[in-house]
Amino acid sequence: MANEPSTKLTLISHKLCPYVQRVAIALAEKSLPFTRVDIDLAAKPDWFLALSPLGKTPVLKVGDTAIFESAVILEYLEDTRSPPSHPADPVDRADHRAWIEVSSSILNDIAGFYAAATPDAFAAKTKSLKEKFGCVEVHLSEGPYFAGSRFSLVDAAFAPVFRYFDVFETIADFGILEGKPKTTKWRQALRERPSVEVAAASDYATRLRAFLLARKSWLSRLMQMAAQNGGGPIQRAQRSLRRVIQAQ
């Protein structure tokens, strides 16, 4: 594994992108200095589209070369920079890569959760998230991290997932992580990790709440009800949501 400390690293970022956070965490864990450049994905500059054929963040510029897609960037960092974050055993390493894919699937469900237009669609995504975190709970070690005492790329991938719930839980208790003690312990350990703390901007929660309110989704409606009428409507909506989930 070769280190290239003289090569300038530039992370092209969006302030709310969870995949950017994965890369920022990995860079911090390897103590790699980098410059962060935030863009507006709603108005993508031409220079960014020239670097990212898919028009997505993150992009990591290594000198003048652009690497896009978070999974590819993480593997590049593993191949070239110490210390390693993947386990040495090939089977364990494959298992970790598979669980990173699980985290991506959960992020897709989170996007569906906050974009769901109807109570039924919202309930379906809530149920899917509960089931996937149920699988996570069964697989987890005793912690504090995914595979025990050693922080890995699976931890870097799941930390941005849990950051969403720090905001969701200020809206209401949706019961998604309820009854999952190992997941709760893992979440807390990741929250306290210095690399995770600095991976998102200090105003992340405020920005995410504004983004969620603008979605015109069922979740944004719940947020509006809470702001206008207090907790009563939210509690009634929660009871209704749980009945819908149980009926599915």
Secondary structure, DSSP 8 states (H G I E B T S, - for coil): ----TTS-EEEEE-TT-HHHHHHHHHHHHTT---EEEE--TTS--HHHHHH-TT--S-EEEETTEEEESHHHHHHHHHHHSSS--S-SSHHHHHHHHHHHHHHHHHHHHHHHHHH--SHHHHHHHHHHHHHHHHHHHHH--SSSBTTBSS--HHHHHHHHHHHHHHHHHHH----SSTT-HHHHHHHHHHHT-HHHHTSS-TTHHHHHHHHHHTT-SHHHHHHHHHHHH-SHHHHHHHHHHHHHHHH-
